[in-house]
Amino acid sequence: MVPVLAASVFLLLTAGVYLVLQKTLLRVVIGLALVSHAVHLILLASGRQGVVAPVLLPGGGIEGVADPLPQAFVLTAIVIAMAMTIYLFAAMAALAKSGERMEVEPVPDSDEAHAPEAVQAELEGRVTRP
């Protein structure tokens, strides 16, 4: 079970990081979702693997009981990841509706090559990008 889990986490992280490094926003969002799924598996694996449900009965021991806390963390993380993914898809839809490009642009090293007036106009939103 552990090798399958480790291979799954490795594959999800590898594919997720590859997609996050792409230029298209859709691939970046899907990559973030894959990375979050890998983190969910890591959190779930941090709990003790038990065969008995985490219900404590009077007079019963705790041998073989699964830890419910990682399961609660994973459930919360899944809800947060779903909300983040929906928000990013909505932001992409708003960009597409406004006619903006759906690609990630590199951040310039500095603004030294630009005139101060052009930088100020861009910060104030008076200049549109090509």
CYANA upper distance limits for C-alpha pairs under 8 A (distance plus 0.5 A):
  1 MET  CA      5 LEU  CA      6.74
  2 VAL  CA      6 ALA  CA      6.55
  3 PRO  CA      7 ALA  CA      6.49
  4 VAL  CA      8 SER  CA      6.57
  5 LEU  CA      9 VAL  CA      6.68
  5 LEU  CA     41 LEU  CA      8.06
  5 LEU  CA     45 ALA  CA      8.43
  6 ALA  CA     10 PHE  CA      6.59
  7 ALA  CA     11 LEU  CA      6.57
  8 SER  CA     12 LEU  CA      6.57
  8 SER  CA     38 ALA  CA      8.16
  9 VAL  CA     13 LEU  CA      6.50
  9 VAL  CA     38 ALA  CA      5.51
  9 VAL  CA     39 VAL  CA      8.30
  9 VAL  CA     41 LEU  CA      7.21
  9 VAL  CA     42 ILE  CA      7.71
 10 PHE  CA     14 THR  CA      6.46
 10 PHE  CA     38 ALA  CA      8.32
 11 LEU  CA     15 ALA  CA      6.55
 12 LEU  CA     16 GLY  CA      6.36
 12 LEU  CA     34 LEU  CA      6.17
 12 LEU  CA     35 VAL  CA      6.81
 12 LEU  CA     37 HIS  CA      7.74
 12 LEU  CA     38 ALA  CA      6.06
 13 LEU  CA     17 VAL  CA      6.45
 13 LEU  CA     34 LEU  CA      7.30
 13 LEU  CA     35 VAL  CA      5.80
 13 LEU  CA     38 ALA  CA      6.49
 14 THR  CA     18 TYR  CA      6.64
 15 ALA  CA     19 LEU  CA      6.67
 15 ALA  CA     31 GLY  CA      7.42
 15 ALA  CA     34 LEU  CA      7.72
 16 GLY  CA     20 VAL  CA      6.59
 16 GLY  CA     30 ILE  CA      7.85
 16 GLY  CA     31 GLY  CA      4.43
 16 GLY  CA     32 LEU  CA      6.66
 16 GLY  CA     33 ALA  CA      7.90
 16 GLY  CA     34 LEU  CA      5.42
 16 GLY  CA     35 VAL  CA      5.56
 17 VAL  CA     21 LEU  CA      6.79
 17 VAL  CA     31 GLY  CA      6.76
 17 VAL  CA     32 LEU  CA      8.33
 17 VAL  CA     35 VAL  CA      7.60
 18 TYR  CA     22 GLN  CA      7.35
 18 TYR  CA     31 GLY  CA      7.73
 19 LEU  CA     27 ARG  CA      5.83
 19 LEU  CA     28 VAL  CA      6.00
 19 LEU  CA     30 ILE  CA      7.56
 19 LEU  CA     31 GLY  CA      5.14
 19 LEU  CA     32 LEU  CA      8.48
 20 VAL  CA     27 ARG  CA      7.09
 20 VAL  CA     28 VAL  CA      4.72
 20 VAL  CA     29 VAL  CA      7.75
 20 VAL  CA     30 ILE  CA      8.30
 20 VAL  CA     31 GLY  CA      5.41
 20 VAL  CA     32 LEU  CA      6.95
 21 LEU  CA     28 VAL  CA      7.48
 22 GLN  CA     27 ARG  CA      6.99
 22 GLN  CA     28 VAL  CA      6.88
 23 LYS  CA     27 ARG  CA      8.16
 23 LYS  CA     28 VAL  CA      8.02
 23 LYS  CA    103 GLU  CA      5.91
 23 LYS  CA    104 VAL  CA      5.62
 23 LYS  CA    105 GLU  CA      8.05
 24 THR  CA     28 VAL  CA      7.01
 24 THR  CA    102 MET  CA      6.65
 24 THR  CA    103 GLU  CA      5.03
 24 THR  CA    104 VAL  CA      6.71
 25 LEU  CA     29 VAL  CA      6.75
 25 LEU  CA     92 MET  CA      7.95
 25 LEU  CA    102 MET  CA      6.23
 25 LEU  CA    103 GLU  CA      5.99
 25 LEU  CA    104 VAL  CA      6.85
 26 LEU  CA     30 ILE  CA      6.79
 26 LEU  CA     92 MET  CA      8.30
 26 LEU  CA    102 MET  CA      8.40
 27 ARG  CA     31 GLY  CA      6.47
 28 VAL  CA     32 LEU  CA      6.71
 29 VAL  CA     33 ALA  CA      6.85
 29 VAL  CA     85 THR  CA      7.32
 29 VAL  CA     88 LEU  CA      7.34
 29 VAL  CA     89 PHE  CA      8.13
 30 ILE  CA     34 LEU  CA      6.80
 31 GLY  CA     35 VAL  CA      6.73
 32 LEU  CA     36 SER  CA      6.68
 33 ALA  CA     37 HIS  CA      6.76
 33 ALA  CA     81 ALA  CA      7.52
 33 ALA  CA     85 THR  CA      7.34
 34 LEU  CA     38 ALA  CA      6.83
 35 VAL  CA     39 VAL  CA      6.85
 36 SER  CA     40 HIS  CA      6.72
 36 SER  CA     81 ALA  CA      7.17
 37 HIS  CA     41 LEU  CA      6.87
 37 HIS  CA     78 ILE  CA      8.45
 38 ALA  CA     42 ILE  CA      6.83
 39 VAL  CA     43 LEU  CA      6.66
 40 HIS  CA     44 LEU  CA      6.60
 40 HIS  CA     74 VAL  CA      6.05
 40 HIS  CA     77 ALA  CA      7.51
 40 HIS  CA     78 ILE  CA      7.82
 41 LEU  CA     45 ALA  CA      6.54
 42 ILE  CA     46 SER  CA      6.82
 43 LEU  CA     47 GLY  CA      7.80
 43 LEU  CA     70 PRO  CA      6.45
 43 LEU  CA     71 GLN  CA      8.40
 43 LEU  CA     73 PHE  CA      7.89
 43 LEU  CA     74 VAL  CA      6.88
 44 LEU  CA     70 PRO  CA      6.03
 44 LEU  CA     71 GLN  CA      6.56
 44 LEU  CA     74 VAL  CA      6.92
 45 ALA  CA     49 GLN  CA      8.19
 46 SER  CA     70 PRO  CA      7.28
 47 GLY  CA     66 ALA  CA      7.57
 47 GLY  CA     67 ASP  CA      5.95
 47 GLY  CA     68 PRO  CA      8.09
 47 GLY  CA     69 LEU  CA      8.01
 47 GLY  CA     70 PRO  CA      6.03
 47 GLY  CA     71 GLN  CA      8.20
 48 ARG  CA     65 VAL  CA      8.41
 48 ARG  CA     66 ALA  CA      6.07
 48 ARG  CA     67 ASP  CA      6.16
 49 GLN  CA     64 GLY  CA      8.27
 49 GLN  CA     65 VAL  CA      8.42
 49 GLN  CA     66 ALA  CA      6.19
 49 GLN  CA     67 ASP  CA      8.18
 50 GLY  CA     64 GLY  CA      5.18
 50 GLY  CA     65 VAL  CA      5.45
 50 GLY  CA     66 ALA  CA      4.71
 50 GLY  CA     67 ASP  CA      8.15
 51 VAL  CA     64 GLY  CA      6.29
 51 VAL  CA     65 VAL  CA      6.89
 51 VAL  CA     66 ALA  CA      7.17
 52 VAL  CA     64 GLY  CA      6.25
 52 VAL  CA     65 VAL  CA      5.27
 52 VAL  CA     66 ALA  CA      6.77
 53 ALA  CA     65 VAL  CA      6.49
 53 ALA  CA     66 ALA  CA      6.66
 54 PRO  CA     65 VAL  CA      5.95
 54 PRO  CA     66 ALA  CA      5.98
 54 PRO  CA     67 ASP  CA      7.00
 54 PRO  CA     68 PRO  CA      6.77
 55 VAL  CA     65 VAL  CA      8.40
 56 LEU  CA     60 GLY  CA      7.12
 56 LEU  CA     61 GLY  CA      8.19
 56 LEU  CA     62 ILE  CA      7.98
 67 ASP  CA     71 GLN  CA      8.10
 68 PRO  CA     72 ALA  CA      6.84
 69 LEU  CA     73 PHE  CA      6.77
 70 PRO  CA     74 VAL  CA      6.57
 71 GLN  CA     75 LEU  CA      6.68
 72 ALA  CA     76 THR  CA      6.75
 73 PHE  CA     77 ALA  CA      6.55
 74 VAL  CA     78 ILE  CA      6.50
 75 LEU  CA     79 VAL  CA      6.96
 76 THR  CA     80 ILE  CA      6.81
 77 ALA  CA     81 ALA  CA      6.48
 78 ILE  CA     82 MET  CA      6.55
 79 VAL  CA     83 ALA  CA      6.74
 80 ILE  CA     84 MET  CA      6.64
 81 ALA  CA     85 THR  CA      6.57
 82 MET  CA     86 ILE  CA      6.66
 83 ALA  CA     87 TYR  CA      6.60
 84 MET  CA     88 LEU  CA      6.68
 85 THR  CA     89 PHE  CA      6.66
 86 ILE  CA     90 ALA  CA      6.64
 87 TYR  CA     91 ALA  CA      6.70
 88 LEU  CA     92 MET  CA      6.66
 89 PHE  CA     93 ALA  CA      6.66
 90 ALA  CA     94 ALA  CA      6.72
 91 ALA  CA     95 LEU  CA      6.73
 92 MET  CA     96 ALA  CA      6.64
 92 MET  CA    102 MET  CA      7.84
 93 ALA  CA     97 LYS  CA      6.57
 94 ALA  CA     98 SER  CA      6.70
 95 LEU  CA     99 GLY  CA      6.77
 95 LEU  CA    100 GLU  CA      5.75
 95 LEU  CA    101 ARG  CA      7.83
 95 LEU  CA    102 MET  CA      7.61
 96 ALA  CA    100 GLU  CA      6.36
 96 ALA  CA    101 ARG  CA      7.78
 96 ALA  CA    102 MET  CA      7.49
111 ASP  CA    119 VAL  CA      7.91
114 HIS  CA    118 ALA  CA      7.00
114 HIS  CA    119 VAL  CA      7.11
115 ALA  CA    119 VAL  CA      6.96
116 PRO  CA    120 GLN  CA      6.66
117 GLU  CA    121 ALA  CA      6.60
118 ALA  CA    122 GLU  CA      6.64
119 VAL  CA    123 LEU  CA      6.72
120 GLN  CA    124 GLU  CA      6.76
121 ALA  CA    125 GLY  CA      6.73
121 ALA  CA    126 ARG  CA      5.81
121 ALA  CA    127 VAL  CA      6.56
122 GLU  CA    126 ARG  CA      6.38
122 GLU  CA    127 VAL  CA      5.66
122 GLU  CA    128 THR  CA      8.06
